[in-house]
Amino acid sequence: MAFDDPGTVQPRIPDALLDQLLAGADPKTAFDPNGLLDDLKKALAERALNAEMDHHLATGEAANSRNGYGRKSVVTDTGKIDLEIPRDRQATFDPQLI
């Protein structure tokens, strides 16, 4: 079957993106602590947290705004990851992801 055949299962993450992520990296270490998988977990979590903050500020009081970041360590199945958690001036942001 051709890759664009409707009966073919499409990968959730395109090969081109995986190639880009693995460029210059040793694929053998991708699953090691602090390897590519942990970097992806950190990047995805921080992106989701920033989206939560955007939603919080859009639905909250007009005088509230971003106020830097705090740090929090979370334990995953591959080890500890240090995340940058967005803060707001009124300290009313309570992230749901963490």
Helices and strands as residue ranges (DSSP letters): H 15-22, G 27-29, H 36-59, E 66-76, E 79-88
